[in-house]
Amino acid sequence: MAALSVPELDAYFARTGYTGPREPTLETLHTVSFHHATSIPFENIDVMLGRGIKLAPAALYQKLVHDRRGGYCFEQNGLLLLVLRALGYRVTPIGARVRWQIPRTVTPARTHLFLRVHLADGDWLADVGMGSASLTGAIPLEFDRELPTPHEPRRLVRETGRLFHQLWTGTEWTDCCEFTLDEMHPIDCELANWWTSASPASHFKTGVTVGRAERDGTRKGIRAGEFTHRRGAEILARIQIASPEQLLAVLAEHFDLHLPAGTVFAPA
């Protein structure tokens, strides 16, 4: 992937509100991740509108920065990969199977992209593309201990020879994804992105899904026709979305996603 230019970095940081240092340090990684995850919403709107998802660097920049839209993991972490490399980090993209609300007896497709960032004192994982479970700070590649983030605690565990990233919901540890440390190459992303955006079996074809972490430690999301605002396991607000017009209003008010009046999303 090509590196972003200085003007493109400036525009990205204006989009996320980040004004801090640009040296490739751990603190910069944490803060850039936080600002990204709390500014650019996770969303599948183009999938629901039947549009293709393009992963070329220019397309990611145009959509998420210039057009002030969001996207899913290949777009979100694809853009963050460009940003981190432009800042001087050494980064390896890696793949995973999303396990959020999916039992371990089911084997989902390997359709998630996140990032392994190599620092002098060890490797860290960054993931701004997991919707309601996106990381708001990097976590160290260390197993079997609680890992703090600005939102929920996390942990990495090895079980029966498999690696899992888990989130503390407030009552229990829940799987976010199952991963390996193998590099996910651009062609792997292209194939997985095609399946995720185009296959009738993809859950992104069944309804609008949106999520964003808030800077006060809460999260907002839309899934299965319902808007929720929560802090951990505590539901602060819940709204059943009853019409296309109401959906557009919720997208604009809570996620800064402004779509033309009359836009209608229909499951495939």
C-alpha positions as CSV (number, residue, x, y, z in Angstrom):
1,M,0.0,0.0,0.0
2,A,1.2,3.5,-0.8
3,A,2.1,5.9,2.0
4,L,-0.1,9.0,2.7
5,S,1.4,12.4,1.9
6,V,1.8,15.0,4.6
7,P,-1.3,17.0,3.3
8,E,-3.3,13.7,3.4
9,L,-2.1,13.0,7.0
10,D,-3.1,16.6,7.9
11,A,-6.6,16.0,6.5
12,Y,-6.9,12.6,8.3
13,F,-5.9,14.2,11.6
14,A,-8.4,17.0,11.0
15,R,-11.1,14.3,10.4
16,T,-10.3,12.6,13.8
17,G,-9.4,15.7,15.8
18,Y,-5.9,14.5,16.6
19,T,-3.4,17.3,17.3
20,G,-0.6,15.5,19.1
21,P,2.9,14.4,18.2
22,R,3.6,12.4,15.1
23,E,6.6,10.4,16.3
24,P,6.0,6.6,16.1
25,T,5.8,6.0,19.8
26,L,3.5,3.8,21.9
27,E,1.7,6.9,23.2
28,T,1.1,8.2,19.7
29,L,-0.3,4.8,18.7
30,H,-2.7,4.8,21.6
31,T,-3.9,8.3,20.9
32,V,-4.3,8.0,17.2
33,S,-6.3,4.8,17.7
34,F,-8.5,6.5,20.2
35,H,-9.3,9.5,18.0
36,H,-9.9,7.2,15.0
37,A,-12.3,4.9,16.8
38,T,-14.2,7.8,18.3
39,S,-14.5,9.8,15.1
40,I,-15.0,7.5,12.1
41,P,-18.0,5.2,12.5
42,F,-18.1,1.5,11.6
43,E,-20.8,1.1,9.0
44,N,-22.0,-1.1,6.1
45,I,-24.1,1.5,4.3
46,D,-22.5,0.9,0.8
47,V,-23.0,-2.8,1.1
48,M,-26.7,-2.2,1.9
49,L,-27.0,0.1,-1.1
50,G,-25.4,-2.5,-3.4
51,R,-22.2,-0.5,-4.0
52,G,-18.8,-2.2,-4.2
53,I,-16.3,-1.7,-1.4
54,K,-12.9,-0.5,-2.9
55,L,-9.7,-1.1,-0.9
56,A,-7.3,1.0,-3.0
57,P,-5.5,3.6,-0.8
58,A,-7.0,6.5,-2.8
59,A,-10.5,5.0,-2.4
60,L,-10.1,4.5,1.4
61,Y,-8.9,8.1,1.8
62,Q,-11.7,9.6,-0.4
63,K,-14.5,7.8,1.5
64,L,-13.4,7.9,5.1
65,V,-11.6,11.2,5.1
66,H,-12.8,13.4,2.3
67,D,-16.4,12.2,2.2
68,R,-16.6,11.9,6.0
69,R,-18.1,8.4,5.8
70,G,-17.2,5.2,7.8
71,G,-16.6,1.7,6.7
72,Y,-15.9,-1.8,8.0
73,C,-12.7,-3.5,9.0
74,F,-10.9,-3.6,5.6
75,E,-11.6,0.1,5.2
76,Q,-11.0,1.2,8.8
77,N,-7.9,-0.8,9.5
78,G,-6.7,-0.3,5.9
79,L,-6.7,3.4,6.4
80,L,-5.1,3.1,9.8
81,L,-2.4,1.0,8.2
82,L,-1.6,3.7,5.7
83,V,-1.5,6.3,8.5
84,L,0.7,4.3,10.8
85,R,3.2,3.5,8.0
86,A,3.3,7.1,7.0
87,L,4.2,8.0,10.6
88,G,7.1,5.6,10.5
89,Y,5.7,2.5,12.3
90,R,6.4,-1.0,11.1
91,V,3.1,-2.7,10.8
92,T,1.9,-6.2,9.8
93,P,-1.7,-6.7,8.8
94,I,-3.1,-9.9,10.2
95,G,-6.4,-11.7,9.8
96,A,-9.0,-13.2,12.1
97,R,-12.4,-14.9,12.3
98,V,-15.0,-12.7,14.0
99,R,-16.5,-14.5,17.0
100,W,-18.7,-11.8,18.5
101,Q,-21.9,-13.6,19.3
102,I,-20.8,-16.6,17.3
103,P,-20.3,-19.9,19.3
104,R,-17.0,-21.7,19.0
105,T,-18.7,-24.7,17.5
106,V,-19.3,-22.6,14.3
107,T,-16.3,-21.8,12.0
108,P,-16.9,-18.4,10.4
109,A,-15.0,-17.1,7.4
110,R,-11.6,-15.4,8.0
111,T,-13.0,-12.0,7.1
112,H,-11.5,-9.6,9.7
113,L,-8.4,-7.5,9.3
114,F,-6.5,-5.9,12.1
115,L,-2.9,-4.7,12.7
116,R,0.2,-5.9,14.5
117,V,2.4,-2.9,15.3
118,H,6.1,-3.7,16.0
119,L,7.7,-1.4,18.6
120,A,11.1,-1.6,20.2
121,D,9.8,-2.9,23.5
122,G,7.3,-5.4,22.0
123,D,4.4,-5.9,19.6
124,W,1.0,-4.3,20.0
125,L,-2.4,-4.9,18.4
126,A,-4.6,-2.1,16.9
127,D,-8.1,-2.7,15.7
128,V,-10.4,0.2,14.8
129,G,-12.7,-2.0,12.6
130,M,-14.7,-4.3,14.8
131,G,-17.8,-2.2,15.2
132,S,-19.2,-2.3,18.7
133,A,-16.0,-4.0,19.9
134,S,-13.4,-1.8,18.2
135,L,-10.3,-1.1,20.3
136,T,-9.9,2.5,21.5
137,G,-6.3,1.9,22.4
138,A,-3.7,-0.6,21.3
139,I,-3.2,-3.7,23.5
140,P,0.1,-5.6,23.9
141,L,0.6,-8.9,22.3
142,E,0.6,-10.6,25.8
143,F,-1.6,-13.5,26.9
144,D,-3.6,-14.5,29.9
145,R,-3.8,-11.1,31.7
146,E,-6.3,-8.3,31.7
147,L,-5.4,-5.5,29.3
148,P,-6.9,-2.0,30.0
149,T,-8.2,0.2,27.2
150,P,-10.1,3.6,27.4
151,H,-13.3,1.5,27.1
152,E,-13.7,-2.1,28.2
153,P,-10.9,-4.4,29.5
154,R,-9.6,-6.9,27.1
155,R,-7.5,-10.1,27.2
156,L,-5.7,-12.5,24.8
157,V,-6.0,-16.2,25.6
158,R,-4.6,-19.4,24.2
159,E,-7.1,-22.3,24.4
160,T,-6.7,-25.7,22.7
161,G,-4.0,-24.3,20.5
162,R,-6.1,-21.4,19.3
163,L,-5.7,-17.6,19.9
164,F,-8.7,-15.5,21.0
165,H,-9.1,-11.8,21.7
166,Q,-11.8,-11.3,24.4
167,L,-13.8,-8.3,25.8
168,W,-15.1,-8.0,29.3
169,T,-18.8,-7.1,29.0
170,G,-19.2,-6.2,32.6
171,T,-20.4,-9.7,33.5
172,E,-18.2,-12.1,31.5
173,W,-15.4,-12.5,29.0
174,T,-16.7,-12.8,25.5
175,D,-14.8,-13.7,22.3
176,C,-14.3,-10.9,19.8
177,C,-12.2,-12.8,17.3
178,E,-10.0,-15.9,16.8
179,F,-6.8,-15.1,15.1
180,T,-3.4,-16.3,14.0
181,L,-0.2,-14.1,13.6
182,D,0.0,-14.9,9.9
183,E,0.2,-11.8,7.6
184,M,-3.0,-11.0,5.7
185,H,-1.8,-10.0,2.3
186,P,-3.6,-7.5,0.0
187,I,-5.0,-10.3,-2.2
188,D,-6.4,-12.1,1.0
189,C,-8.1,-8.8,1.9
190,E,-9.6,-8.4,-1.6
191,L,-11.0,-12.0,-1.6
192,A,-12.5,-11.6,2.0
193,N,-13.8,-8.1,1.2
194,W,-15.6,-9.5,-1.9
195,W,-17.3,-12.2,0.2
196,T,-18.2,-9.8,3.0
197,S,-19.7,-7.2,0.7
198,A,-21.2,-9.3,-2.0
199,S,-22.1,-12.8,-0.7
200,P,-25.8,-13.3,0.2
201,A,-24.5,-15.2,3.2
202,S,-22.7,-12.2,4.6
203,H,-24.5,-10.8,7.6
204,F,-23.6,-7.3,6.3
205,K,-26.3,-7.9,3.6
206,T,-29.1,-8.3,6.1
207,G,-29.4,-4.8,7.6
208,V,-27.7,-1.6,8.4
209,T,-25.0,-2.1,11.1
210,V,-23.3,1.0,12.6
211,G,-21.1,1.5,15.6
212,R,-18.9,4.1,17.2
213,A,-17.1,4.5,20.5
214,E,-17.7,7.8,22.2
215,R,-15.0,9.8,24.0
216,D,-16.9,9.6,27.3
217,G,-16.4,5.8,27.5
218,T,-19.8,4.9,26.0
219,R,-20.7,3.3,22.7
220,K,-23.5,3.8,20.2
221,G,-24.7,1.3,17.7
222,I,-27.4,0.2,15.3
223,R,-28.1,-3.4,14.7
224,A,-31.2,-5.4,13.7
225,G,-33.2,-2.2,13.5
226,E,-32.4,-1.0,17.0
227,F,-30.3,1.9,18.2
228,T,-28.5,1.5,21.5
229,H,-26.4,3.7,23.6
230,R,-24.5,1.9,26.3
231,R,-21.8,2.0,28.9
232,G,-20.4,-1.5,29.2
233,A,-23.4,-3.8,29.9
234,E,-25.6,-0.8,31.0
235,I,-28.1,0.3,28.4
236,L,-28.4,4.1,28.5
237,A,-30.9,4.4,25.7
238,R,-32.7,2.0,23.3
239,I,-34.7,3.1,20.3
240,Q,-36.6,0.8,17.8
241,I,-36.2,2.3,14.4
242,A,-39.6,2.3,12.7
243,S,-39.0,3.9,9.3
244,P,-36.4,4.8,6.7
245,E,-36.8,8.4,7.6
246,Q,-36.1,7.7,11.3
247,L,-33.0,5.7,10.4
248,L,-31.6,8.6,8.4
249,A,-32.2,10.9,11.3
250,V,-30.5,8.6,13.8
251,L,-27.5,8.2,11.4
252,A,-27.1,11.9,11.2
253,E,-27.7,12.8,14.8
254,H,-25.6,10.0,16.5
255,F,-23.0,9.1,13.9
256,D,-22.5,12.2,11.7
257,L,-23.5,10.2,8.7
258,H,-25.6,12.5,6.4
259,L,-27.3,10.7,3.5
260,P,-29.7,12.1,0.9
261,A,-33.3,12.3,1.9
262,G,-35.2,9.3,0.5
263,T,-32.3,6.9,0.9
264,V,-33.8,3.4,1.5
265,F,-31.8,0.4,2.6
266,A,-33.2,-3.0,1.6
267,P,-31.8,-6.4,2.6
268,A,-30.6,-8.6,-0.3
